[in-house]
Amino acid sequence: MKKKSMFLLIVLSIALCGPVGAKDVLINESLNENIAQRTLLYFKALQDGDINTIKQFLSHDIYYKNRALLEQNKSYSEFLRNYYKNIVFKVKKIVANNNFYIVHVAMQSANGKQSIIHLRLQPSMDNFDNVESWKIEDLIEDFLKE
């Protein structure tokens, strides 16, 4: 009986509240546009191989994990320019989730291959309204079929 009661409580909680942490919040149009523009500036820096600009977008943790690549690999900038040369980026969706934002960016190559990149942006707690102070906390790429 306890198992059945617990199961019903869990099902009811999910039905009423949705999955934990997956509550979408509406974003005003102006903020949405600012986030999209800021995100596309990051991808422009990737296409340009602009390491200094790329570093400005990264959280401390992401930067630290990639520090050797960003600081010591002299050919990384050229690699980025070649890798992202004919890629088209488009922000598809922005979802607010508690104190961070998930930005879904479509990436399409000249040969038709597509993938979606999910960026988790963390607003600066001391400067929440300044989108330029937000940092990329996580990045996940989903490869899609042609």
C-alpha positions as a printed NumPy array, in Angstrom:
array([[  0.   ,   0.   ,   0.   ],
       [  2.863,   2.398,   0.831],
       [  4.466,   1.778,  -2.569],
       [  1.202,   2.521,  -4.341],
       [  0.691,   5.722,  -2.332],
       [  4.251,   6.869,  -3.019],
       [  3.853,   6.102,  -6.728],
       [  0.609,   8.117,  -6.89 ],
       [  2.231,  11.011,  -5.048],
       [  5.128,  11.089,  -7.524],
       [  2.829,  10.873, -10.555],
       [  0.594,  13.623,  -9.139],
       [  3.603,  15.849,  -8.4  ],
       [  4.943,  15.474, -11.929],
       [  1.516,  16.04 , -13.446],
       [  0.922,  19.22 , -11.451],
       [  4.424,  20.68 , -11.416],
       [  6.158,  19.089, -14.379],
       [  9.613,  17.523, -14.215],
       [ 11.884,  19.1  , -11.632],
       [ 13.888,  21.977, -13.067],
       [ 12.162,  21.942, -16.442],
       [  9.799,  24.83 , -15.857],
       [  9.913,  27.159, -18.842],
       [  9.556,  30.845, -18.111],
       [  8.439,  33.38 , -20.667],
       [ 11.157,  35.843, -21.636],
       [ 10.306,  39.332, -22.755],
       [ 11.002,  39.978, -26.421],
       [ 13.752,  42.532, -25.813],
       [ 15.693,  40.188, -23.516],
       [ 15.18 ,  37.353, -25.977],
       [ 16.682,  39.463, -28.784],
       [ 19.638,  40.532, -26.623],
       [ 20.393,  36.926, -25.687],
       [ 20.163,  35.839, -29.343],
       [ 22.493,  38.628, -30.489],
       [ 24.993,  37.887, -27.713],
       [ 24.949,  34.185, -28.555],
       [ 25.566,  34.829, -32.255],
       [ 28.541,  37.06 , -31.355],
       [ 30.11 ,  34.021, -29.678],
       [ 29.69 ,  31.953, -32.84 ],
       [ 31.057,  34.823, -34.938],
       [ 34.163,  34.78 , -32.724],
       [ 34.474,  31.028, -33.37 ],
       [ 34.253,  31.611, -37.135],
       [ 36.849,  34.391, -36.919],
       [ 39.13 ,  32.306, -34.692],
       [ 39.119,  35.228, -32.245],
       [ 40.436,  33.564, -29.085],
       [ 40.341,  36.739, -26.96 ],
       [ 36.648,  37.297, -27.702],
       [ 35.829,  33.606, -27.17 ],
       [ 37.402,  33.743, -23.702],
       [ 35.095,  36.637, -22.731],
       [ 32.042,  34.415, -23.271],
       [ 33.219,  31.453, -21.192],
       [ 32.581,  30.817, -17.521],
       [ 35.595,  30.258, -15.315],
       [ 35.043,  26.476, -15.31 ],
       [ 34.69 ,  26.171, -19.098],
       [ 37.702,  28.412, -19.626],
       [ 39.784,  26.409, -17.141],
       [ 38.911,  23.094, -18.853],
       [ 39.998,  24.519, -22.222],
       [ 42.845,  26.752, -21.022],
       [ 45.659,  24.83 , -22.706],
       [ 43.828,  24.825, -26.021],
       [ 42.967,  28.532, -25.797],
       [ 46.323,  29.763, -24.505],
       [ 48.993,  27.369, -25.729],
       [ 47.8  ,  25.915, -29.029],
       [ 49.072,  28.458, -31.571],
       [ 47.169,  26.832, -34.452],
       [ 43.796,  26.687, -32.661],
       [ 42.671,  30.014, -34.106],
       [ 43.344,  28.796, -37.643],
       [ 41.623,  25.487, -36.878],
       [ 38.481,  27.357, -35.738],
       [ 38.43 ,  29.529, -38.869],
       [ 38.67 ,  26.45 , -41.092],
       [ 36.217,  24.342, -39.086],
       [ 33.48 ,  26.988, -38.929],
       [ 34.239,  28.547, -42.335],
       [ 30.942,  27.929, -44.144],
       [ 28.696,  27.273, -41.169],
       [ 25.415,  29.131, -40.741],
       [ 24.192,  29.657, -37.165],
       [ 20.642,  30.468, -36.141],
       [ 19.159,  30.814, -32.669],
       [ 16.097,  28.541, -32.653],
       [ 14.825,  28.797, -29.093],
       [ 15.64 ,  30.411, -25.756],
       [ 14.276,  28.922, -22.548],
       [ 14.551,  30.495, -19.107],
       [ 14.952,  27.961, -16.342],
       [ 15.262,  29.311, -12.811],
       [ 18.494,  31.324, -12.81 ],
       [ 19.936,  30.333, -16.196],
       [ 18.96 ,  30.25 , -19.845],
       [ 19.23 ,  27.477, -22.416],
       [ 19.867,  28.745, -25.941],
       [ 19.272,  26.272, -28.772],
       [ 21.376,  27.155, -31.822],
       [ 21.072,  25.404, -35.189],
       [ 24.353,  24.91 , -37.011],
       [ 24.247,  24.011, -40.698],
       [ 27.258,  23.317, -42.879],
       [ 27.503,  23.94 , -46.624],
       [ 27.111,  20.194, -47.294],
       [ 23.742,  20.137, -45.509],
       [ 24.788,  18.514, -42.232],
       [ 22.96 ,  19.942, -39.259],
       [ 23.408,  19.917, -35.543],
       [ 21.88 ,  21.719, -32.615],
       [ 24.072,  23.256, -29.964],
       [ 22.59 ,  23.884, -26.535],
       [ 24.293,  26.609, -24.533],
       [ 23.547,  27.141, -20.862],
       [ 23.997,  30.827, -20.105],
       [ 24.391,  31.922, -16.527],
       [ 23.496,  35.545, -15.803],
       [ 25.825,  37.463, -13.562],
       [ 24.099,  37.703, -10.174],
       [ 25.47 ,  41.191,  -9.542],
       [ 24.515,  42.436, -13.013],
       [ 21.537,  40.324, -14.122],
       [ 20.157,  42.872, -16.59 ],
       [ 23.451,  43.219, -18.463],
       [ 23.388,  40.351, -20.968],
       [ 27.017,  41.108, -21.863],
       [ 28.085,  39.906, -18.409],
       [ 26.463,  36.475, -18.887],
       [ 28.753,  33.484, -19.386],
       [ 28.503,  30.103, -21.099],
       [ 28.353,  27.487, -18.338],
       [ 27.805,  24.433, -20.505],
       [ 27.717,  23.477, -24.185],
       [ 26.197,  20.334, -25.685],
       [ 26.07 ,  19.467, -29.377],
       [ 23.43 ,  17.14 , -30.83 ],
       [ 24.298,  15.85 , -34.277],
       [ 21.312,  15.506, -36.564],
       [ 20.91 ,  13.606, -39.792],
       [ 21.269,  15.394, -43.104]])
